[in-house]
């Protein structure tokens, strides 16, 4: 018969495992374990999506991300890793330990560097609040004690499958109402501290909803049961007004961001196992001339009078608005853009790999 004190200890352990953790360390998961989780899962992400082979864009995403991290009072981790992955999905996500990813599909949907900064800031929020690790604790319950073995020993494939499945399910579905709102606030504040306009997050959410309705693609945190987009937009409006009063926001040149996207592959493969055949497309950049409308650009530049709605949505504009002379617009061209700026990136190496006992 099991002694009563052992039963009490067991039920206390289960309670601590399943109880939502507060801000800070996660029960039974050290920061070093989180880092190891992220490092191992990073290999899975790179294998699943592939790194988008454009050196300038890779360095650009990393530079914005590192700028945001530098402003954190508590970085939690010594290093953060920002990567642009080769997927047409509209997505950005973070792994425990400071690994953050943006898809080329999301990069194409954004319309300013400020929007990119706010999205990266949101994902940084997930990392520093340990949302990924907390979700693992809640999802796999008593199996939490197997995490160390799943990470350390390649033979524990079954245990790693349980851990990684729980982690990626939460990444795909979002972390729930409180976590998403918490990361929205953190990302907007972090961006404002650096000088980016926090209201760009609201612009991004509004345009993404319109894009989602048209394309059927859903951004990961939109799939969470709570909060809905309307609530995030309302709260974002209130927060951006407050942050704009507190921090000095620099007005940016939207054209500089749009120009960087020229040649970016558009649409197509979502992940490595996507075997569908897609006609190649890429983003071209058009400078608006006096008298241009979305309708005339669609007709005269793309040769497709029905493409006016696609152009306006892709550029974050309303269909009945008029483009401004001198502004740059993203257009979708058929074919392949020749750009010789390849960068071969691999997952981060595990420093313990190859050592006895690893």
C-alpha positions, -999 to +999 in steps of 0.1 A: +000+000+000+013+035-009+021+056+021-002+087+024+027+112+023+038+098-010+003+102-024+002+138-011+035+145-027+024+130-060-009+150-062+011+182-052+035+175-080+006+171-105-011+203-092+021+223-097+026+208-132-009+216-144-013+250-127-007+280-150+027+295-142+031+332-136+056+355-152+091+343-148+105+308-145+083+278-154+079+249-129+102+220-137+116+237-168+149+257-164+159+284-188+187+261-200+161+234-207+140+260-226+171+269-247+177+233-254+141+228-264+143+257-288+176+246-302+164+211-310+130+223-323+148+248-345+162+219-366+127+207-370+115+241-382+144+245-407+137+210-420+100+216-423+101+250-440+136+257-451+155+290-447+146+316-474+177+321-494+181+359-495+210+373-476+198+409-475+163+400-462+177+375-436+201+402-422+173+428-424+149+407-403+176+399-378+187+435-375+152+447-366+148+419-341+181+425-324+173+462-322+142+454-303+160+429-280+186+454-271+159+476-255+147+449-232+155+455-195+156+417-190+165+398-221+161+364-203+184+348-229+219+360-239+211+355-276+180+357-298+178+341-332+156+356-360+151+337-392+131+342-424+116+308-435+106+298-469+068+294-466+039+311-482+019+309-450+011+342-433+028+334-400+053+344-374+061+322-344+085+317-315+101+287-298+113+286-262+148+299-258+147+329-281+141+314-315+118+336-337+107+330-372+089+350-399+076+335-431+081+351-465+043+351-467+040+373-437+068+396-449+049+401-482+017+410-463+034+437-442+035+472-455+062+489-433+092+483-412+072+494-382+046+466-388+075+441-390+089+455-357+056+452-339+051+416-351+087+407-340+081+424-307+049+403-302+069+371-308+097+384-284+069+388-259+060+351-262+096+342-255+103+364-225+069+355-209+077+318-214+044+312-231+058+282-251+072+264-221+040+271-200+019+256-227+040+224-228+036+221-190-001+224-193-004+201-223+016+171-214+011+171-176+028+144-157+050+136-187+068+169-181+096+150-163+106+133-195+115+165-213+151+164-203+155+128-216+136+137-248+161+165-255+193+148-244+190+114-260+182+109-297+169+074-289+140+089-270+121+097-302+087+088-287+092+112-258+104+140-281+074+135-304+051+141-274+070+173-264+074+187-299+037+179-309+025+198-278+048+227-286+040+231-323+002+227-317+003+257-294+024+276-319-001+270-347-032+277-326-019+307-305-016+308-268-050+320-258-066+353-249-043+365-221-011+354-236-018+370-270-030+403-255+001+403-232+024+398-262+005+425-282+012+450-254+048+439-250+055+441-287+039+475-291+057+490-261+090+474-272+086+489-307+077+523-294+108+523-272+129+519-303+110+546-322+085+526-343+048+536-344+029+511-321-003+519-341+013+499-370+003+468-351-033+478-353-029+486-391-014+451-395-043+434-377-069+453-397-053+445-430-046+409-421-082+404-413-092+416-448-064+395-463-076+365-444-112+369-456-100+371-492-073+344-492-086+320-465-051+320-449-051+325-412-024+340-390-016+317-362-028+337-333-061+344-352-069+307-348-069+309-310-104+309-294-096+341-276-091+370-282-109+377-314-094+402-338-119+430-329-108+429-293-071+430-302-077+460-325-097+479-298-071+472-271-043+480-296-058+514-304-059+523-267-024+511-261-009+528-292-024+561-281-008+558-247+026+547-260+027+574-286+024+600-258+051+583-238+077+576-265+092+596-293+080+579-325+099+586-357+078+589-389+092+563-413+094+561-451+071+533-462+087+532-496+120+520-481+103+488-468+084+481-500+116+485-520+132+457-500+106+432-511+113+434-548+119+399-561+105+382-530+089+348-540+051+350-536+027+322-529+037+287-537+050+261-513+039+262-477+063+236-463+087+209-474+060+183-477+038+205-499+041+186-532+016+207-552+027+223-584+026+261-583+033+286-611+061+308-598+053+344-588+072+372-572+067+407-558+075+436-581+075+472-571+056+500-589+060+537-583+026+554-586+022+581-613-002+611-613-037+600-624-031+563-614-058+543-598-058+507-586-080+499-615-057+516-641-026+499-626-043+465-627-053+471-663-022+489-677+006+475-657-005+439-650-028+435-679-055+422-656-084+445-649-097+422-621-065+425-601-073+459-586-088+444-553-057+422-549-034+452-553-053+473-527-055+445-501-018+435-506-008+471-500-031+476-470-054+500-487-091+502-491-105+494-526-121+528-531-090+547-520-066+564-545-029+557-545-006+587-540+018+597-567+054+588-557+044+560-533+055+524-540+031+496-544+037+458-543+025+440-574+025+403-581+042+392-613+043+358-629+076+341-634+109+339-614+129+369-603+166+366-608+184+376-576+219+365-568+218+369-530+218+334-516+225+326-480+229+290-467+218+288-431+215+257-409+200+252-375+220+263-345+244+236-333+239+219-300+271+227-280+267+193-262+264+173-295+291+148-299+303+149-263+301+118-241+269+115-222+249+137-246 
